Amino acid sequence: MTSTSSSRASPKSRSKSSTTRRTKTWTTDHLFDPMQVACAKIAEDMRQIMAVFAPPPDIDLAQWAEIHARTKDGNHYRPWPYQVGLLNEMTNRSTEEVTLMKSARTGYSQILVIYIAHRMVNDPGQLLMYLPTVEKAEEFSTEYIEPMMQWPVMVKLQDLKKLFGLRDDKILVKRFPGGQLKMLGANSTNAFRGHDGDWVGMDEADGMPIEVGKGGKEGDTFALILKRLEQSHDPKAFNGSTPTDELTSAIYARFLMSDQRFYNVKCGTCGKLQKLIWGQKGKTGIQWAPKKNPTEVWYQCESGCRIDEKDKWKIQEDGGWIAENPDAYRTRKHAGFHISTLYSFQPNATWIKLVYEFLAAQGRLSKLKSFFNTTLGEVWKFRGDTPNWVRLRGRREERPLGIVPYGACFLTAGIDVQAANGGRIEIHVWGWGSTGESWIVDHIEIHDSPFEEATWNKVYDVLLRKWRHMNGKMMPLHRVAVDCSFATLHAWRFCMRDRNRFLPVRGLSKGNAMIAPPISESVPMDLVLDKGVKKNAVRVHIVGTHVLKQELYGCLNLEAPAEGERHPAGYVHLSTGLGENWVKQLVAEDFNPDTGEWIKRGANEALDCWVYARAAAVHAGVERWSDEDWVRLVAEWGDPEKLQLPAPEAPQITQRSEDPVVIDHEPQPLTEQSVTQQPKRRKQRGESWLYGGR
């Protein structure tokens, strides 16, 4: 007892000591004097540990980024004017959700990384980062998070990990004192189990599946991601993406629910605040001269003033974000931002380069859609309802079937297998032109059972045919898409006769059908046999029927041009060789935007076969061929009296890693030998049939 009592401080001494501590300001230096602790190393370690618990600096995120963030080349980061307000909103304690509907080349990935680094250092917690696929999550980690961990402020944080005894990082998991960052792929059901967070971030939300699990049985992807925040006392969600179609875009739907902020620049001449838009010739927006090969580009203000690109920083610096739906923030604490490449300061985003991109997209429906989505950050709108079949019947062209018209530069076929009346196989041959135009060339029906080998021999004989072109040459089929939904094993075996040209396909009509691409790489498919179901027995290509039917209906709603004028891009040419029954089949489905389903009204073989033939054209690489390729094709197969060449090609642009990947064209060989027999070896890059490859 005596020993214990003597070791305690007297009440008087304790009081004095406490008073002394309370009079000092908050620092960590005085707490662990090396002389008192008798070990300088322990003192230094304790200083670092206590620094973690010190209050963060009282500066906004944009200021913090200028001090601590680094660009990929190691230089200090300087936010662009429109990025300042976006960064600061991300750390606004009142904001619960931030949505950014953006174009490419606007720096969203860098902004995400800055916020993640700030959370790791100043506000640790459980951070979840969702990307469309596991592979994309790994790319994000390697391309953005790993370099971020080399910032000086993050190196200090890494040193603390050893003091806290944290385990080593993995590529998709980064640990730090007080929390961890997990990067997850939305295509994996495991990404929605056992993961709870204080913050969830999403990059390229429109590239994620709409529903999770086979047949969507797990539920809506966006809703499942937000449920990861239910255990947090201070939940925050950030989502950003380039938009896609109006009816299917997840980011567009979230943006409409937000307060919808647009960045308004201030005209240096009249002082009017306005958002930058693409606009129309002679009106507010981007203007250029001359019309075809511009050498100067400027922005026409709403008041008619001319704004040159050299003033882009100044007009943005004097501007700011303005909400067009402020009630959404007051009720839901949801901040939404829209930004386009017109505001970007990247070297490959100058106004004149964007004009050339726009000109190169003219007459190419897929490129124009990409320009709206990835350059303007706007949704592609599905224009028009189900086309009127009577109107289509009246605009058929007086030409026979079996002849390839001028303008059709290559052929594909769609094959539909029917069970009714003992079985039937329908073959529709379509020709495709440089501006997305299509021509029905032939329609063949084989009335025999698809379960008989003899029936498929007849189909094979048809597909080996060549069709006479109006220029006198003979044209073979380049690709054939064969529906394997019925008589699956027989249809699939038929496709194995010529694996380069015959594609076993199956349409996707449920689950993630609304965001499925026109055609996928081959995937395993179950086979129903008499003895039961054989799992993953065959491989087929999945066709995104929604996007292709939407494209067809938009094209069918285009008006026929006046005599002597050029047909609009995507125009569908019909023939008087086909009756009204066939025309009805071409538009035999109605789209219900409320349910996202296509409702069948009658026989739809013509519609299905156009979809399959179009998917075959996409698989052949038609969307990747350059203007130079098309010029060569049109010179050979176009009308010699009125050759219609594509718009001028944009200058070469080198995109940064955060931008969509642009795939170099790789046209497939189309020669008599490749059509009639299997090639002995795979064609190599550059051995194109357009350039005389063997």
Helices and strands as residue ranges (DSSP letters): H 2-7, H 11-23, H 34-37, H 40-52, H 61-68, H 81-90, E 97-102, H 108-122, E 126-131, H 134-140, I 141-145, H 146-148, H 152-164, E 173-176, E 179-185, G 189-192, E 199-203, G 205-207, E 211-212, G 214-216, E 219-220, H 221-226, G 227-229, E 236-241, H 250-257, E 261-266, E 273-275, E 285-289, E 296-300, E 306-307, G 309-311, H 312-317, E 320-323, H 327-332, E 334-339, G 341-343, G 347-349, H 351-361, H 365-370, I 371-375, H 389-394, E 403-404, E 410-418, G 420-422, E 424-432, E 438-446, H 453-463, E 467-469, E 474-475, E 477-483, H 488-495, G 496-498, E 502-508, G 513-515, E 519-529, E 532-544, H 545-556, E 572-573, H 580-586, E 589-592, E 597-600, H 605-620, H 627-637, H 672-676, G 689-691
